[in-house]
């Protein structure tokens, strides 16, 4: 059990609970780059536990299934372990189990492929030949 220092310098026993805030856990397991982003996603209704949108202060427990919508993908993860310090990418699988269907990742990859057509800023419109090449790559050629 840890100790917490009060405003007057007094020491109080700190409550060591088995719960961690959802925004902090999402940051710990690297689902979000910053804790602020995790909190904003919670406030925006993009994070759900048991089908209910949650606030950033919601505490989670081992076994909870967290659903989140981020970067055009609906992810579903199960909490395996709680932590308060950000972990390395290699250790993430000790803290969560990814239950996201393969179709979601395939959809994300498909979106990336269609986005690959983007042109550099300042290069202008594609020429007629470039447009035909793009259509041929996409399979839209007549």
Secondary structure, DSSP 8 states (H G I E B T S, - for coil): --EEE-TTS-EEE----S-EEHHHHHHHTTSSSSHHHHHHHHHTT-EEETTEE--TT-EE-TT-EEEEEETTEEEEEEE----SS---GGGHHHHEEE---HHHHHHHHHHHHHHTT---TTS-S--HHHHHHHHHHHT---
